[in-house]
Amino acid sequence: MTPGEISALISAQLPSCRVTIESEDNTHFAATVVSAAFAGLPQLGRHRLVYQALGTRMGAEIHALSIRAHTPEEWLRLNPAEENAPRG
């Protein structure tokens, strides 16, 4: 899979989110996902939402995925210089 394909799958599951996917080999990926859907969820719950979006591709086309999952408010605290941070 490509980073673009993974980004599209996550975006379809979590509308209005911001997704950044990085990979050097299209097998091991790092995802940063910012979504209001994460509000009130622990990290495990956030990761589950992302894994649900990828379904059976996890462990098959996607060998490994590290996930950074934040709400828009958390993202702003971590990145205060980002004036137009996502609100989705």
Protein Blocks (a to p, Z undefined) as FASTA:
>chain_A
ZZklmmmmmmmmmghiacddddfklmaccdddddfklgopafklmmmmmmmmnmmmnopl
mmbacdddddfklmmmmmmmlmkbcfZZ
